[in-house]
Amino acid sequence: MSRSCCYVIVFIFSLFIPVFAPAQTVLLDDFNRPNNNAAGPIWLESETVAGTSVTVNANLLRLGSNIAGRDYVYTDVSSLYNTVYNSNTGLLTWAFNMRQSRTDPSGFDNSNYGVVFVLGCNTNNFFTGSGYAVVLGNSGTADNLRLVRFTNGIDANANYTNIIAPAVDYGNDYLTVRVIYNPVGNNWSLWIGSNLGFFDNPQTAAYTQLGATTSDATYTGTDLLWLGCGWNHATSASDYGYFDQIRIPNLCNVAPQPIIEAAAANATAIGANSATLSWTRGDGATCLVIGKKGGPVTSTPADGASYVANANFGNGTLMAPDEYVVYSGSGNSVVVTGLLPLTTYQFRVFEFNGTGCITNYLLLSPAITGFTTIDCIPDAEPTIAASAPVIISGLTSSIQLGWTRGDGDYCMVVCRANTPVTTPPTDGTAYTANAVYGTGSTTGVGEYVVYSGTGTTVTVTGLLANTTYHFEIFEMNATGCNTNYLTAPSATIPGTTATVSSYNLYFGNLHSHSDYSDGDLDNVCNGANSAYCCFDIGNTALNFDFMGISDHNHNEGPVMTTAKYASGVNEAALYTSLHNDFVAMFGMEFGTISTGGHVCVYGIDQLVGWNAGNYNIYCAKGDYNTLFNLVASTPNAFTTLCHPNNTDFNNIANTPYNVIFDNAIVGVAVKNGPYNSTNTTYTDPAAGNNVNYYNNLLSDGYHLGPTVDLDNHNSATMGKSSEGRTVVLATTLSKAAITDAMLNMRFYATEDYNLNAAFTVNGTYPMGSIVTQSSNPVFDVTTADPDGELITTIRIWYGVPGSSIAPTILASAVNSTTLNYTHTFATGTYYYYAEMVQADGHRTWTSPIWYTKITSPLPIELLSFTGKKSAYGNLLEWTTATELNNDYFTLEKSRTGINFEPVAIIDGAGTSLSIHHYNHVDDQIKPGLNYYRLKQTDYDGAFTYSPIITIRNEELGIPVSLFPNPNNGNFIIQFDSRDNRSVQVLDATGRLIYDQEFQDRKSAEILLGNVSEGVYTIRILSGSEIHNMKMMVTEK
């Protein structure tokens, strides 16, 4: 471990918040086994009703009975990790799922309700032992999640001492919890997963810290070898405590510290906004670079912590005021950008070994370099403007724009709603572009930068439906403060997003076969005009509005020819023209099962194949890459994946996301066949389904929906072998409208041939929509069955595109025809789809809605918000570049980072395009971490919040002296008052070796006796305050 030995009192304060690696756990038990009246082989049980109070139910540990008391399970984990916590050299992490079913648990006294996860106890009798636990259940207060220390048992509220207890009411939410213990300082932190509607995977969940990191060493030197789960309850037999996916510490053996520091740090190519740093590497596996604006670097990295590096200064981990991590890696140089002109910077390079919790940094003599940036010198202005702007496409929430480049190094696109752009960019100003409207920099009020680069196209998202947006394209030379924009002439164009249409439901099938390949097994429609004959039969099926024949594309077995294919296309067009109540379509089923699977292709009216002399467009057998590229590049063409096997289609389900494939594929069959069915009474549905494959592709990032394929090979069964249907949401019953529905994934798959279903978000956007907005998504599922069949279950599934993690249930309703649910989260992108189950077992799956929630654009453009300690208190400063209808700021403060209170109200500038500076001194400060944020309020009362910043203030009332230091184990502490205090001494491993209380004393003589040489921690406890200092013992 990295240490510095000093001969003065050293007070250790940390101004940064390190990100400790969360994955250092191993699975203890996930309870994935059949229902059982026993918890499992590793668990011992204490039950109020033997054999029934502790059960495994639905792959969860369930505790409860109708006899008042306490049920718990426990196991000895001392062989799995070091259960004397403070003797570990790295972090200890526990993670688990926990829930209690009562919405208002009352605690842990007799006949109360409460759930407890025991991290560690010194005995297997949880009614008498002591240790640490996470509990949910309070008497007469909100049901907040608490990290506690318990003494003499878990069976009474009075036995618990809160370590971390933020006032957040969780009731009966599904909790994913993480606890991290750091033996350095005996520091504890408590974390909660972001999803409260279901049990998330503790290993991959996104966590938020609850409260502040807090020190407690009461039992960390005790062997806490027993871990367990408990439920305190009264007599209700319908209430339970639940646990799942218990993960325990995986020992972090700290990596060896490097020996040789980085050296010879140097800065070259120093400009106004950037510089190149280089250094000679030491012997660490990796190195970390920290930079500071305006003075020397003051912070150092902490062992066991990981940091986010970003070469754009100010975007990496904030280590201290104006200090950021700019590089982490094995290299020896970095180009740092985002610097200010005529400003001094210093950078330090630290060598380290290991990753995550085993990281060990060498801190003694880092390589150092510093410099002052030069003044800005504007580049030459471009002479040729961008031209020929064109709106390539406009959907309900996005517009794709294209243009021809001028002669600038780069170009920038500014967008404004409803009226043209009026404020051009300013020379010497760097703007941040974001294609999500409202999130980039502004050149003027409501004028957002949506693109900056060297390209010729951008798709702008986050737009409102049926709204006109104006775009202006500016050429520019150079970057940063050297930028010079050509503002006149420029290229301008308006574009309007599409209106969200009203849709009708049309039921049909896009996978069947005629005599032109291997269909017509019953010889009902053989020979010429086979396709027309099949359409005619399909038109007599119940609830059957459209039908596609996708005959095989080859002559291996079935004999497809270019003439037959052309005839099928013509027969479909003719049949549709003669029947206004039915749409006929003709496509092909490309591929063979033995060489990669079958793909239905529509919209390419020429035969694609590989048999010599038997194709219009060549594509080798099994070459799905070429096929999907062909489809993606053909207007109004699309493919669906038929009866997929796991490795079909070039193993698409098990390889990285491919955007070309995504542009070609619109659906996957979740039900198929039976292909050889002879049933004409709608009673021969396919066995099983391919929903897992569908989920797999969604989790990989593909945008597609589910289909039901009848795959008819007997002509008489067209549309009649089962009730299975693909249902499209289309404006009219036409080939063009059905194709549009398929291309935009406005369809669902159902086993009931007349179930009407709708799945929308925010009351407007239907299934298949890709939406970006700043509000939480509000989902509505509605169903109607003309036959009156009961809907027993509605579920909304959701997942993260590109995560490769299967979706999980977000919300559900039982015995209801509707479901309304608001998904509350900060920001991010998810996909959602609905599943409906009827009383007869028929299921329906919708296409997803992809929803991205962005932060609401601030009515102010906040350039900076910083805080620092001063002689008069904490100085908070912020600067705005623009303000729109800004009434006032409220400066808010919190001790926990969760619950904020107002400190001061400062008037805003109303509407202004000028830079404004604000400041306030908070002189009511307390020791430790103080969290601040700005609440900006408009004239109409609407408000938004800034990011949170943190200032750590030194603790007050510290001991005034310790002498001598160094010493031989005997020393004197002199206090600044006669308050009662306790003095503790801990050795380098965190082990408590001395603990004595002193009352009404101004000084105390401490005699440690025979102790080893080394660095010791002196801890002074006074009321609720804890103060630490370092002391060195030398040879006696």
N, C-alpha and C positions, 0 to 999 in steps of 0.2 A: 504494500500500500504506500501511497505517496504521503510523506510527512515532512514538515519543517520544524526543527527544534530551535526554540528561542530561549533567551534568558530574561524575558520580560513576560508580564501577564498578557496572554493572547486571547482576545475575545473573538469567537468565530461567528460571523454573520454571513449569510448567503443572499446575494441580491438576485440570483437567477433561480428559475424553477426548472430543474433538470427533468428529462423524460426518462424514467427508469424503465428498462425493458420488461414488458408485462408477460412475456411468454415463457418465463422460467418456471413452469409448472409441469407436473405429470398427472395423468388421470388416475385418481384413486378408485372411483366407481361412477358409472353412468346409469346403472339400474336398468339397462336394456336387456331384460329377461322376462319370461312369462310371469303373470300375476302370481303372487305367492304370499303366504302368511308369515314369511320370514324375510328379513332385510337382505340376507346373503351371507356367504361363508366368512367374510372378513369382519362382520359386525356382531357385537354382543348387544343384547336388548334389555331394557328395563321398561316393563309394560304395566299399565293399569288393568288391562284385560289380557291375560296370557294368550298368545297365539293370534290375536286379532288387532291389537292396538298398533302394531308395527307391521306394515305390509308393503310389498312392491305392487303398484297398481298403475297400469298404463305407462310403464317404463319410468315411473317416478317412485321415490321413497315417500310413503304417505303415513303420517302419524295421527292418531286420534281414536277416541272411543266415547261411549255414553257414560262413563264413570269419571267423575272429576279427578284430576291428578296431573301427572307429568309422565310423558312417554319419551324415551330417548334411546338412541343407539350410540355405540362408542367403539373405538378401535385403537389399538396401540400402534403409533406411527414412528416410534423411536428408531426402528431399523431402517426407515425410509429417508430421514433427514435428521440433522442435529436438533433435538428438541429443547436444548438449553439455548434459547434464542440468542443471547448476547455473546455466545462463544463462536458464532458463525462469522465468517469473514466477508460474506456477501449478503445480498438481499434475500429475504424469505417472502414468498408470495403465495397466497391462497386465493382461489377463485371458485365460485359455486353459484347454483341457482337456489333461490329460497322464496317461499310464499306462504302466507297464512290466508285462509279463505274468508275470515271475518273482516268486514270493512272497518271495524273500530275495536281492535284488540285492546284489552285493558291492562295487560302487564303480566307479572310473574308471581303475584301473591296467589293464595288459594282461590279457586273458582274464577280466576282471571283467564284471559287468553293472550298468548304470545308465542312467538317462534324464535328459536335461538340456534345459532351455529357456533359450536364451541371450537375455537381455533386450537386451544390447548388447555389441558387441566392437569394438575399434579396428582390426581387420583382418578380411578375409574368410577368413583361414586360422585356423580355430578351434584348431589345434594349437600356434600360436605367440602368438596374440593375448591381450589382457587385457580384462577388463570385468566384467559382473555376470550372474548366472544363477540359475535355480531348479533344484535337482537332487534326485533321489531315488535313493539307493544309497550304502551305507556299508560299510566294511570291518570285519566282526566286531561290528557294533553294530546297534541297531534301525534300521529303514528310515524315518528321519524325513525330512520335507520340509524342505529348507534353502534359504534365500536366501544366496548366497555371492558373494564376490569372487574371481575367478580371475586368476592371473598366469602368463603364458607358456604358455597353452593349457589346454584342458579335458581333456587326455589323461592326467592323473595325479591321484591323490587328494591328493598333497602340494601341488598347485597351487591348492587351494581354501582360502579363509579364510571361516569361518562369520560371517555378519552376524546372521542369525536362524536358530536351529536348535533349536526345542523338541523334547523327546523324545517324539514321538508316532509310533508305528509304523504306516505306511500300506501296506507290502507292495505288493500288486498292485491296490489299490483304484483306482476311477475317480475321478480328482481334477479338481476345478474350482478353479483357482488365480487369485488376484488379488494383484498387487504394486502398492503406491502409493509413489511417491517425492515428497517435499516439498523443494524447493530451499531453503526457509527452514530452516536447520539441517542440511541434507543428511540428512533423516530418511527412513528406509525402514520400511515395514510389510508383513507377509506375511499373507495371508488364505486360508482354505480353505472351499469350499462345503460345505453340510450334507449333501448326498447323495453317498454313496461307492459306491453300487451301479450308477451309470450316469453318463454325461457330462451334466451339467446345462448349461443355457444360461448362459454366463458373465455376460451382461448382466443377467439377472433372478434369478440364484441368491441364496440367503440365505447370507451369509458369516459366519465366526467368525475373529477375529484370532488368529494363532499367535504366541505370545511377545509381547515388548514392542517398541514402536517404537524403532528403533536408528539412530544416526547413523554414516554412513560416507561420506567425501568423496574416497577415494583416486583414483577415476577419474571422478568426476562433472564434472570440468573437462576431460575428454578427449572427443573426438568419437567416440562409440560408435555408429557408423552401421550396423553389421551385426547383424541379428537372425536367430535360427535355432533349429532343433530338432535334437537329437542323441541317438544310442543307442550306448552302449558295450557290446560283447558278445563272448562267446567263440564257440564253434562250433555252438551249438544252433540249428537251423533252425526250431524251433517256438516260439521266444521272440521277442518284438517290443517295440519302443517305439511308442506311439501318441500322436497329437496331433490336436486338432480345435478349431474355433471360436476362432481366434486373433484377439484384439482388441488394438489398439495405442492409444497415447495420442491423444486428440483435444485439441488445444491449448486450454488455458484462458487466455484473455486477460482478465486481471482487470478487473472493471468499475471505472469511475471512482469515486473516493471522494466521498461527499457533502461539501458545504461547510458547510451550516447544520445545527447540532445541534438536536435536540428541546429544548424549553424549557418553563418554567412547569408542571412536574409537580406534581400535587396529589392528595391523597387525601380522599375524602368518603364518606359513609355508612359510617363506621367502626363495625363491630360487634365482637362477641366472636370471630367466626370468619370474617369477610369484610370487604372494603373495596373501594370503587370507585376505581381509579386513572385519572387523565386527564392529558393533556399536550398541548402545542402541537407540531405536527409540524414537523420540519426539511425539508430538500429531498431526503432519501433516498427511494428507491422504497418502502422498507419499514423497519420498526423492530423492535428486539428489546428486551424488558424482562427484567431479571434482578433477583431479590429475595433478600434475606438475612434470616434470623431472628436477632435478638440483636445486631446491629451493622451497620456500614457494609458495602456490597458491596465485595469485594476483587478479583473476577475481571473479565476483559474477554473479549469474543468474539474468536476468531481468524479472520483472513482465510482464505477458502477452506473454512471449516467451516460445517456446518448443525447446527441444534439443534432438539430436540423441545420445543415449548412446551405447557404445560398450566396453565390458570388455577387448578386445584386445587393449591395450594402443596405442593411436595414430589414431584410426579409428572412435572414436566418434567426436562430434562437437568440433572444435578448438575454445577455449575460449580466448586464449592468446598464445604467443609463448611457445611451449612445454607444454601447458595446454589443457587437453581433458576431456570430460564427459565420465565416465566409467560405470556409473550405474544410472538408473532411475526406481524406482518401490517402492513397499510397503514392501520390505524385509529388512533384517538387516545384509546382508553379500554379498560379491561378490568376486570371484576369478579373479584377474586381471592378464592378460598374456601380452606377447609382451614387457616385460621389458628388460633392458640391464643389464648385470652383473656389479657389483661394481659401481652402480649408485644410487644416492640419489633421493628419491621421497617423495612428500607430497600429502595427500588427505584430502579433506574437505567435510563434509556431511551437506547438506542444506535441511531442512524440507519445504514442500510446500503443499498448497491446490489448488484444481481446475486443469483444463486442458485447453489447448488452450489459448484464449485471457483472460480468467478469472483467470489464474494462479497467485498465490500470494506466494512469497518466504519469509521465515524468514532468515534474513541475519546477525543478530547481533553477535551471538557467535556459529558458526558452530562447530561441532565435528571435531577434527583434529588429524591425525596420520601421522607419517613419518618413514622412514626406509631406509637402504642402502642394496641393493641386494648383494648376495654373489657371489663369483667367480664360474666359470664353472668347473664342475668335469665330464669328459666324462664317459658315461656308458660303460658297457662291450659290446663288439662287438658280434653280432649274430654269430652262428656257422653253421647254415643250410640255404642255399640260397633258394630263390624261384625257382620253376622249372616248367616244362611242359607248357610253354607258348603256346597259341593257338589263332589264329584269328577266332573269332566266326562269324563275318560278316563284309563285306566291301561294303559300299554304295559309291555314288559319292562324298560325302563330309564328311563321317564319317567312322570310323573303331571301331568295338567292339573287345576288347582284353580280354582274360582270362588267369589265371595262378594258380598254386598250391603254397600255402604259405610255407615259411620256418619257422624258430623259432624266428624271431624278434618280437618286440612289434608291429611294423608297417612295412609297405613296401611303396616304392616310385617308380613311373614309370616315366622314362624320354623318350622323343620322339624327333626324328630328321628326317628331310626330306632328302631323296635321299641317304644319307650315314650313316653308323652306328654311334652310340653315342661314343664319344671319351673321354669325361670328366666326371668322376664319381663325386658324391656328396662329399663334404668336411665335415669331422667330426666337430661337434660343430656349424654347419651352419643350420639354419632353412630356408626351402624353401616353397614358397607358390605354391600350386598346383591348376591348373584350367584345366578342361577337354576340354575347348575351346583352341585349339592349338595356341600358340603364345602369350598367356596372362598370363601364370604362370611364376614362377621364372626360371632362366636359370642356368644350371651347367657349360655351356660353350657356345660359340657362336652358336646360332641356335638350342640349345639343351634345350627343355622346359619340365618343370615338369608338367605332366598331371594328376597325381594321387598321393595322400598320404593318407594312412588310413589302415584299418585292413581287407579290402575286398579282393576279388579275381577276380574282373572284372571292366572294365571301358569302356565307349564309348567316344572316342575322336572325337570332331566335329571341324568344321572350316578348314577342309582339302581341298586340291585341287583335282579335278578329275584326274584319271589315273596317280597317283603319288605314289611312294613307300615311306613308312615311317618306320623307324627303332625304335623299342621299347627295353628298357632295364629296368629290374625290380631289385631293390635293397632292401634287408631286412635291418631294422634298429631298434635300441633300443633307448628309451627315446625321448625327444623332445627338441626344442630350442638349446641352446648352449651345452647341455649335450648329444646331439645326437651322436651316433656312428654307422656308416654305414658299412655293409659288401659289399665291392665293388668287391671282387673276391673270389669265382666265383659269377656270376650273371646269370639271365635268359634273353636271347635275342631272338627277332623274328622280321622279317620284315612283313609288310602288305601293300597291294596295293589297293587304292581306285578304284572304278569301273569307266569305261568310260561312259560318257553321250552318249547314243545310239541315232541313228536316228530312228524315230518311224513312223509307218503308222497309219492311222485312220480306225477303224473298228466300224461299227454301229450295234447296237443290243438291246436286252432286256433281263433282268434276272429275270423277274417275270411273270410267266404264269402258267396255270394249265391244267392237262390232266384228263382223266377219272379215274386215280388212286386216285384222291381225289374228289373235287367238280367241276372239269372242265368238258369239253365236254358237255355243256348244250344243244348243238345242235345235239348231237349224231352222229357226223361226224367221231370221232375217238374212239368209245367205245370199251371196252373189252381189250383183250390182245394186246400188242404192241401199246397201246394208245400213249405213249410218242414218239415212232418212227414216228407214223402217224402225230403227231403235229409238229415234227421237219421238216417233209417233206413239210408240208404246209408253215411253216415259211420260208423255203428255197426258196419259190416262191415270197416272199414279196420284194418290192423295197427297195434298200439300207438297206439290212438286212444280216449282215455277221455272227452273232452269236445269240444264243438264249438259255436261261435257263428256265427250268421248275422247279418250286419250289412248289411241291404239299404239302398239309397240312400234318403234322406229326402225326395226331391223328385219332381216329375212332369215333369221336363224330360228327355225321352228315356225312361228307365224311368218307369213310372207307379206311384208309391207313393201310397197313400191311407191315411187314418186307419183305415179298416176293415181293410185288409190288414195294417197294422202291429199292430192289436189282435189280429188272428187269429194272426199270427206269434208274439206273446208267449204267447198261450194254447196254441198248438201245442207250443212249447218246454216249457211247464210240464207239459202232458199227456204228452209223450214221456218226460220225465224221471221222472214218477210211475209210468210203466209199465215202466221199464227201470232196474233198480238197478245196472247195470254201465255206465251212460252218463249224462252230464249234457248237456242241450241248453239253449242260451241264445239269446235273440233280442234284437238291438239295432239300431242304425242306423249308416250311414256318412254323416255330415253333410258338406255342402259340395260344391263342384265344383272340378275341377282348375284351371279357368281363373280362378277367383276366390279362390284361396288354399289349396286342398288338401283332402284327405279326412281325416276324423277318425272313428274307430270309437267309438261311445258305447254303454255298457251301464249298466243300473240306472235309467234313466228310461223307464218303461213307457208313455209317451205320445209321440206323434210331434212332434218339434221341426222346424219348417220355416218357409218364407216364401211358398209359393204360396197365393194367396187361396183360403180355404175348404178348405185341405188340410193343416191342422196342428192339434194340440192346444195347443202352446206356440209362440208366435211368436219367431223369431230371424232377423234379416235375413241374406240370402246374404252370405257372407264376413265376418260379424261374429263372429269367434272370441272376442273379448273377452266378449261377452254369453254365448256358449255355454259358455266355461270357467267363468264366474261361476255359471251355472246348474248345471253339473255339480258344482262345488265346494260349492255350497250344498245339494245333494240327497244325503241319506244313502245310502251304499253305491253311489253312481254313480261311474263312472270313464271315462276316455278313453285311447285309444292313437292315436298319430300314424301314418297309413298312407303308404307309399311317398313319403316327404317329398322335396320340392325345397327348395333352400337358403332361399328367401324365403317359404315357405308359412307359414300360420297366423299372419297378421299379422307376418310376418318375425321370429318368436320367436327364431330362432337368431342374429340379428344385432342384437337390442335388449336393453336391460338386463333382468335377472332379474325375473320377476313372480311374487310369492308366490301369487296366486290361480290363475294358470296352473299353478303347481307343485302346488297342492292338487287340481287336476282331472286332470292328465296323469300316468299311471303307466307308460307304455311308449312305445317307438318301434320300428317295424318295421325291423330290420337286414337282413331278407330279405323279398321279396314276390313272389308269383306263381310262374310266369307266369299271369296272370289267365285267358288263353284256352286253357290247356293242356287237351288231351284225353287225357293219359297216365293210365293206371290201374295202372301197374306201379312207381310210386314212383321213377321215373328221369328226371324232368324238373324239376330244381331251378332256382331263379331264378339268373340270371347276376349277378355282382357283389354288392355289399352296401352298406348305408348306415351302416357303423360310424363313419365320420367325422362324420356328422350326430349320431349318438348321443354320441360323444365331445364334440362341440361343446356340446350341451345340458348334459352333465355338468359341463364346465368352466365353464359360465355359472352353475351352482349348482342346477340342477334335480335332483330326486330321482325317477328313473325307471329302468326296466330295458329289456332288449332282447326283442323278440318276433320270431317267424317267422310271417308271414302267407301262407297258401296262396292267398288271394284267388280261390277257385274260382268260375268262372262257368258251368262245365258240371257238371250235377248228378251224373253218374256218377263224377266225379273227387274227390268229397268225401273228404278225408283220404288220397287215393291218388296225387296228381300227383307228389309227391316225398316224401322222408323228413323234410322239414322239420317241426319241431314247436316249439310253446311249451310248456314243462314247468313246472308249478306245484308248489310244496311246500305241501300242504294236509293237514289232519288227517283228512278224510274225502272221499269222492267225492260231493260235493253242490254245488249252486249256491252256497249260502252260504259254504262253505269255499273254493271256487275264487274267489269274489268277494273273500273276505278275503285270499287269497294275492295277488291282483292289486293290491288296495288297499295292501298292505304290501310290494309289489315282491319277493315270494318266488317268483321264476320265472326261468327261463333260456331262451335261444334256441339251438336245435341243428339241425344238418343231418343228424343221425343219429337215427332214430326210436326207438332203445332205449338210448341212452347215459345211464347214471345218473351224475349229477354232484352234488357237494356242495362248498360254499364257505363256511367258517365262520371266525369270529374268536374267539380265546381259548377254543376248545373248546366254545363254547355258542351264539353268536349266528349265525344263518344269513344267507345273501345277502338283501339288502333291509333289513337292520337298520341303525338309526341309534344308535350306541353312544357313550357318554362314560365313560371310565375313566381312572385315574391310571397304569396300566401300559402298557408297549409292546404294541401289538397283535401277536398270534401268529396267523398265517393258516394254514389247512389246506385244500388242494384234494384231493379224492379222486374217482376216476372208476372206473367198471366198465362194461364192454360185454359183454352176454350173448353176442354173436357172437365175442368174442375179438379184435376189431380193435385194433391197436396204437395207443397214444397216443404220437405222436412228440414233441409239445411241449406243455408247460403254461406259461403266462405269467400273472403277476399284473401288471396295469396299475394305475397310480395317478396322481392329480392333486389339485389344490387347488380345491375348489368356489368359484366366484365369481372365479377368476383369469382366465378366458377363455384359458388356456393348455392345449393338448392334453395328455392323459395320456401318460405314458411307462412303459416296462417297469421294474418294481421287482425282480422275481425271475423265474427260469424254471427248468425242468427238462426234460431230453431223455430220450426213451424210458423214461418212468416214468409210472405211473398215479397218483402222489401228488406233492404239493409242500407242504413245511412251511417257513414263513419268518417270522422276527420282524423287524418294522420298528422300528428303534431311532431315536428322535428325542426332542427335548426336550418341546415342547408344540406343539399345532396341530391342524388338522382336515384330513383327506384323505379322498378316496373311492378305493375299490379294487374292481376286478372281475377275474375269471379268464377266460382264453381257453384252450381246448383244441383242438389240431389232431391229427387222426387220419391214419394212413398213406394212406388214400384221399383225403385233402384235405378231408374234412368238418370243419367248425369249430363250436365251441360257445362262446357268450358268456354269462356270468352277469350277473344284476343286481348292482349294487355293494353294498358295505358302506361306510357313512359312519362314520368313527371320529374322535373327538376325544379327544386325550390332554391331561389337565389335570395340574397339579402336585399331588402328594399333599398333602392337608391336613396341615400341621404339627401334631404333638401339643402344640405351644406356639403361642400367638398372640403373635407378635413385634411389639411396637409400634415399636421402633426398633433399629437397629444402626449405630453411627457410630464414626468414628475421627478422631483429630487428633494433631498433634505436641505434645509437651510437653517440659519441660526434662529429664525423666527417660527419655524414649523415646516410643513411639507409644502413646497412650491409647485403648483400645478399650472402648466402653460399649454395653450393650444392655439393653433393658427388655422384660419380658413382661407381658401382661395376664392370661393364663391358662396353666396348665401341666397336662398330663395324663400321669402315669407318666413324668415327666422325670427320668432318672437323673443325667445330667451333660452339660455342654457341653465340646466340644473346640474351642479356638480354633486355627485353622490359618492358615498363612502361605505365600505363594508369591512368587517373584521373577518368574515368567512369566505368572501368571494361569491356569496349567494344572495344574502339579504342586504339590500342597500338602503341607506338613509340619506336624505338631502343634507348637504353641507352649506351650499350657497346658491343663490340665483343671480345670474349675470345676464343683462340684456343683450340680445343679438343685434345684428345690423340690418334686420329686415331683409331687403333684397339688395344685393351688392355683388359686383364683379371684381371688387378690389380685395387685396389681402388684408385680413384683420387679425390682430394679435390679442389674446385674452390671457389673464392669469388670476390666480387666487392663492392665498396662503392659508392653509389649514393649520391653525395653532392648537387644535384640540386633538392631539395625537396620542396614541397608546403604543407601547412597545410591541414589536413583532411586525407581522405583515399587515399593511393597510392597503385595501383595494379601492381603486377609484374608477369611475366611469362618467361620461357626459350623457345627459338626457337632453336632447334638443327638441324643443316644442315649437310648432308652427302657430300662426295666428288662429287657425281653425281648431287648435287643440290637439292635432295629430302629433305624435312624437316618435323618435327613434333613439337608439342607444349607440354609443361609440364602443370600440373595443375596450376591454378592461386593462388597466395598468396597475402595477404593484410597486409599493415602496416599503422596504423593510427598515424599521426604526429601531435604534438601539434600545435595549431595555433600561429602565430607570432604576434607581436605588441599588446600584451594584456595589459590592464590597470595594472599599477604597484601597486596600493594600493586602498583599500576601508577601511575607518575607521570612527568611531569605528564599530566593528562587534563582538558580537551582539550590537544592538543599539535600540533606542526607536522609530525609523522611520525617524530620522534625521541623515544624514551621509554625508561624503565627499568622492568623487572619485577623485584621482589624476592620470592624464594621463601621458604617457611617451613622448608625443609630442603635438603640437598645431593643429593637424589635426582636421577637422570638424567631429563631432561624434553625434550620437543620443543615449540617455540613456532611456531604458524602464525598468519598474518594473512589474513583473507578480506575482500573488499570487499562492498558492499551487495548485489551479485548472487550472492554465494557463491563468487566466483572466488578461488582461492588465489594470493596475491601474495607471500607470504613463508613459508619453511619452514626452520627451523634447529634442530638438536639441541644441548642444553647438558648437559655432564656435570660432576658434582661442583661445582656453582655455587650460590651463595646469591642471585645477582642476574644479570641479563642486560641489556645495553644494545642496543636495537633501533634501527637506522637504516633507515627505509624509503625514503629518497631522495625523488624527485619523485613524490608521490602527490596525488590530488585531495582537495578538502575532502569531508567526509561522515562517516558512521558506519561503523566497521569492527568486525569480530568478532575478538577475540583468543582463540585456542584453545590450551589447555595440555594436552598429552598426557603422562600419567605412568603407565606400565604399561598396565593395562586401563582406567584412569580417564580421562575427558575432561571438561575444565572450560572453560566459555565466559564471556567478559565483553565488554562493549561499550566502544568507545573512539571519541572524536570527534577528527577532524583539522580544524583551522582553517587559515586562510590563513597562509602562512609570512611 
